Amino acid sequence: MSEKSFDASRYLRKLNGKDYLEVKWRLLWLRTEHPEAIISTELVKHETGLALFRARVSLPEGGEASGWGSETSSDFSDYIEAAETKALGRALAALGYGTQFCEDFDFSAEGAPRDPAPVVDAPVAAPARATTPQVKAIYSIARSRRGLGEAEVEERSRAAYGRPPAELNRRQASQFIDALKKQG
């Protein structure tokens, strides 16, 4: 494994209001950590206006995953390329590269089982810290809507997340802000 680290948070974009890590950045992440990884794709089915791909990614240490992707010409004019990219993205996500930033493994959709806490199973050292505006918003909302002082805000943050607001990650800070707004 390479000694280089990859900061996925630098490459996130919003998709349907959620953070998303494009497949090209998942590939960069893989190659940063495992330059010798083996990637193969196979066009399994190609019919009029339909392409189905299988992608496999193998790590030098023995980890391996596959992913499937299909697209139609009614969705994309370059549906063959899109199907291959989708399959590769799913294989990378199955290995943990961007899992927390794609909907393929998000079971919070209607009718799907919900986990009480989000699972982050990608090889990430730590999610990005809360932004300064988020931390300021936490204290401001708590003060104006709930009449809470700094010590009380920190106590609630520790009770909910095990750390004070300044040490929350961006998602936790956003959840804490939402909770404070709902309480007020």
VENHUTA-V111343 format. One record per helix or strand. SS is the DSSP state (2 for helix, 1 for strand). FROM is the first residue (numbers start at 0). TO is the last residue. Records with the same first field share a line. If there is no record, write none. Layout:
BEGIN
SS: FROM-TO / FROM-TO
END
This chain:
BEGIN
2: 7-10 / 22-32 / 78-93 / 98-100 / 102-104 / 131-145 / 149-160 / 164-166 / 169-182
1: 12-14 / 17-19 / 37-46 / 49-57 / 63-71 / 128-128 / 168-168
END
